[in-house]
């Protein structure tokens, strides 16, 4: 007997301009949107997948369809953890279950998660890897930003020029850099030494996933964050002593359920916590906004890169992101 009606759709998001990181350029992104309807209440979830793992929209749809029967029979969030592996497919279904539960219980998702009332979160605004002058102009354009994150490419001299140009353009702003696996251990000390005079506060994922042991014994003067090295909960123990911060993304770990568990476990292990995002609309950012309430660093600027976001959407004021219950996690029926 079917308890839930599952809807699965693929939507194509256009970026307002190409966005470059180490080894990849984004111009558009397909996302999977899941709806779960019990006849009175309706939950939604959006996922982009993990591009560097080949987690495509087609693969996500196939994974969800393969377990359609179990989902429609009335799967709950706990059972879903064993039904689908970490990744975009589970993320979309898990987030839909959270919103469905919020409606059934007539309370917002953050309250279902037993968190204090949510508050606006100061977020980084990301600058794609480009000519240093272009990145400096972009930094000035983000006039409200209190935090900037710069994408690097692994070209040491060019990356240093990028960092210096942005720092000159925005002398007082908090700055982090994301190497997206672009460096090897041999160049890491030179990179860190160049970042210190520019007052860079965070270095994200300098080495390739699988090379975490190269950081054994490396003493960085700048905190290092794990992104590609921290896909899911099972990666956390291997980060201790090598990284200082873990970047949680719901597309990587498979949803809000595991994202919250990772945040609590990372704290227990002595790691600081960051929340990030893949390309997505406010529907994808809103569950991550809940995780962000537990985080030291927040990177939830995804919607600002889109040609068009959903309505209602997240708002950005004075460098802070805000996601109301009307965006996702509503206690009332959501629009079809």
C-alpha positions in Angstrom: 0.0 0.0 0.0 1.4 3.4 -1.0 1.7 5.8 1.9 3.6 8.6 0.1 3.6 9.8 -3.5 7.1 10.4 -4.7 7.8 13.0 -7.4 11.2 13.2 -9.1 12.1 16.0 -11.5 15.3 17.3 -13.1 15.8 21.0 -13.5 18.6 22.9 -15.3 20.0 26.0 -13.5 21.8 28.6 -15.5 24.6 30.6 -13.9 24.7 34.3 -14.5 28.4 33.9 -15.5 30.9 31.1 -15.8 32.4 30.1 -12.5 35.9 28.6 -12.4 37.6 26.5 -9.8 40.7 24.2 -10.0 40.1 21.8 -12.9 36.5 22.7 -13.6 34.3 25.5 -15.0 30.6 25.7 -14.2 28.2 27.3 -16.6 25.0 25.5 -15.8 23.9 22.7 -13.4 21.2 20.1 -13.4 19.6 19.5 -10.1 17.1 16.8 -8.9 14.1 17.9 -7.0 12.2 15.4 -5.0 8.7 15.8 -3.6 6.9 13.6 -1.1 3.2 13.9 -0.6 1.0 12.1 1.9 -2.2 13.7 0.7 -2.2 16.4 3.3 1.4 17.5 3.6 4.2 17.9 1.1 8.0 17.9 1.5 10.7 19.0 -0.9 14.4 18.4 -1.4 16.9 19.6 -4.0 20.3 18.1 -4.8 23.1 18.8 -7.3 25.1 15.7 -6.6 28.9 15.7 -6.3 30.4 16.5 -9.7 33.9 15.2 -9.0 32.4 11.8 -8.0 30.3 11.5 -11.2 27.2 12.0 -9.1 25.0 13.2 -12.1 21.3 14.0 -12.2 20.7 10.8 -14.3 22.5 8.7 -11.7 20.6 10.3 -8.8 17.2 9.8 -10.5 18.1 6.1 -11.2 19.1 5.6 -7.6 15.9 7.1 -6.3 13.7 5.1 -8.8 15.4 1.9 -7.8 14.0 2.3 -4.3 10.7 4.0 -5.2 8.7 1.2 -3.7 10.4 1.4 -0.3 10.1 5.3 -0.2 6.4 5.3 -1.2 5.7 2.6 1.4 6.5 5.2 4.0 10.3 5.3 4.6 11.5 7.4 7.5 14.8 9.3 7.9 16.5 6.6 9.9 15.5 3.8 7.4 16.6 6.0 4.5 20.2 6.0 5.8 20.5 2.3 4.9 18.3 2.5 1.8 20.6 4.9 -0.1 24.3 5.7 0.2 25.7 9.2 0.9 25.3 11.5 -2.1 22.8 13.6 -4.0 20.0 11.1 -4.3 19.8 10.5 -0.5 20.1 14.3 0.1 17.1 15.1 -2.0 14.9 12.5 -0.4 16.2 13.2 3.2 15.5 16.9 2.9 12.0 16.2 1.6 11.3 13.9 4.6 12.5 16.7 7.0 10.0 19.2 5.5 7.2 16.6 5.4 7.8 15.8 9.1 7.8 19.6 9.9 4.4 20.0 8.3 3.0 16.9 10.0 4.2 18.1 13.4 3.4 21.8 12.8 6.8 23.0 13.8 9.7 24.3 11.7 12.6 22.0 10.8 15.0 23.6 13.2 12.6 22.8 16.1 12.2 19.2 14.8 16.0 19.1 14.9 15.9 20.3 18.5 18.0 23.4 17.8 17.5 26.9 19.2 15.7 29.4 17.1 17.6 30.0 13.9 19.5 33.3 13.3 21.0 35.0 10.3 24.5 33.6 9.4 27.4 35.7 8.2 28.4 33.9 5.0 31.4 33.9 2.7 30.9 35.3 -0.8 33.0 33.3 -3.2 35.2 34.6 -6.0 35.8 32.2 -8.8 39.4 31.7 -10.0 40.2 34.4 -12.6 42.7 37.2 -13.5 43.8 38.9 -10.3 42.3 42.2 -11.4 39.0 40.6 -12.2 38.9 39.0 -8.8 39.8 42.3 -7.1 36.9 44.0 -9.0 34.6 41.2 -7.9 35.7 41.7 -4.3 34.8 45.4 -4.5 31.4 44.5 -6.1 30.6 42.4 -3.0 30.4 45.5 -1.0 28.2 44.0 1.8 30.5 41.0 2.3 32.2 40.6 5.6 33.8 37.3 4.5 35.3 36.4 1.1 36.4 33.0 -0.2 38.8 32.9 -3.1 39.1 29.9 -5.5 42.7 29.0 -6.4 43.9 26.7 -9.2 47.3 25.3 -8.1 49.4 27.8 -10.0 51.4 29.2 -7.0 52.5 32.5 -8.5 49.2 33.3 -10.0 47.3 32.2 -6.9 49.5 34.5 -4.7 48.8 37.4 -7.1 45.1 36.7 -6.8 45.2 36.7 -3.0 47.3 39.9 -2.9 45.0 41.7 -5.4 41.8 40.8 -3.4 43.4 41.8 -0.1 44.4 45.2 -1.6 40.9 45.7 -2.8 39.3 44.7 0.5 41.8 45.3 3.3 39.5 44.6 6.3 37.5 41.6 5.2 37.9 38.0 6.5 39.5 35.9 3.8 39.7 32.2 3.1 41.0 30.4 0.1 39.9 27.1 -1.5 42.5 25.2 -3.5 40.1 22.4 -4.6 42.8 19.7 -4.4 45.1 21.8 -6.6 48.4 21.5 -4.6 50.9 18.8 -3.6 52.6 18.6 -0.2 55.9 19.9 -1.7 54.3 23.3 -2.5 52.2 23.6 0.6 54.7 25.4 2.9 55.4 28.0 0.2 51.6 28.5 -0.3 51.0 28.9 3.4 54.0 31.3 3.8 52.6 33.5 1.1 49.0 33.5 2.5 50.1 34.7 6.0 51.1 38.3 5.0 47.7 38.6 3.2 46.0 37.7 6.5 44.2 34.6 5.1 42.3 32.9 7.8 41.5 29.5 6.2 43.0 27.2 3.6 40.5 24.7 2.2 41.4 21.3 0.7 44.9 22.0 -0.7 45.7 18.3 -1.4 43.9 15.6 -3.4 41.5 13.3 -1.6 43.5 10.2 -0.8 46.6 12.2 0.1 45.5 13.0 3.7 48.4 11.2 5.2 50.8 13.7 3.5 49.6 16.1 6.1 51.0 14.0 9.0 53.6 16.1 10.7 52.8 19.2 8.7 52.4 22.2 11.0 50.3 24.9 9.2 50.2 28.4 10.5 46.8 28.7 8.9 43.9 26.4 9.8 43.3 23.8 7.0 39.7 22.7 6.1 38.8 19.3 4.7 36.2 19.4 1.9 36.8 16.6 -0.7 38.5 14.7 2.1 35.4 14.8 4.2 32.6 13.3 2.1 30.6 11.7 4.9 30.5 10.7 8.6 32.9 7.8 8.1 35.7 10.2 6.9 35.8 12.1 10.2 38.2 10.0 12.3 40.9 10.2 9.5 40.8 14.0 9.6 42.0 14.3 13.2 45.6 15.6 13.5 45.6 16.5 9.8 42.9 19.1 9.4 41.4 21.7 11.7 38.0 22.2 10.1 35.5 20.0 8.3 33.4 21.4 5.5 30.0 19.6 5.6 28.0 19.7 2.3 24.6 17.9 2.2 25.2 16.7 -1.3 28.3 14.9 -0.2 27.0 13.3 3.0 23.5 12.6 1.8 21.2 15.0 3.6 20.4 17.0 6.7 20.2 13.9 8.9 23.9 13.0 8.4 25.0 16.6 8.1 23.8 17.3 11.7 25.4 14.1 12.9 28.7 15.1 11.3 28.6 18.5 12.9 28.1 17.0 16.4 30.8 14.4 15.9 33.3 16.8 14.4 32.9 18.9 17.6 33.4 15.8 19.7 36.6 15.1 17.8 38.0 18.6 18.4 37.4 19.8 14.9 35.8 23.1 13.9 32.8 22.9 11.6 32.0 24.6 8.3 29.0 24.3 6.1 29.2 24.7 2.3 27.2 24.1 -0.8 27.3 22.9 -4.4 25.5 24.9 -7.1 21.9 25.1 -6.2 18.9 27.3 -5.4 17.6 28.5 -2.1 15.7 25.2 -1.8 19.1 23.4 -1.5 20.7 26.1 0.7 17.8 26.1 3.3 18.6 22.7 4.9 22.3 23.6 5.0 21.3 26.9 6.7 20.0 24.7 9.5 23.4 22.9 9.8 25.0 26.3 9.6 23.5 27.2 13.0 26.1 24.8 14.5 29.1 26.0 12.4 32.1 28.3 12.8 32.4 29.1 9.1 29.4 29.4 6.7 29.6 29.3 2.9 26.0 29.5 1.6 26.2 32.0 -1.2 25.1 29.5 -4.0 21.9 31.3 -5.1 23.7 34.6 -5.9 25.5 32.9 -8.8 22.3 31.8 -10.5 20.5 33.7 -13.3 17.3 33.0 -11.4 16.6 31.7 -8.0 13.4 30.3 -6.5 10.7 32.5 -5.0 10.7 32.9 -2.0 14.4 32.6 -1.6 17.2 33.2 0.8 18.1 36.9 1.4 21.5 38.4 1.9 21.8 41.5 4.1 24.9 43.1 5.5 26.9 40.0 4.6 24.5 37.6 6.3 22.3 34.9 4.9 18.7 34.3 6.1 16.4 31.5 5.2 12.9 31.8 6.5 10.5 28.9 7.0 8.7 30.0 3.8 11.7 29.0 1.8 11.8 25.4 3.1 10.8 23.7 6.3 7.4 25.4 6.4 4.8 24.3 9.0 2.0 24.8 6.4 1.3 23.5 2.9 3.9 24.4 0.4 3.1 25.4 -3.2 3.1 22.7 -5.9 
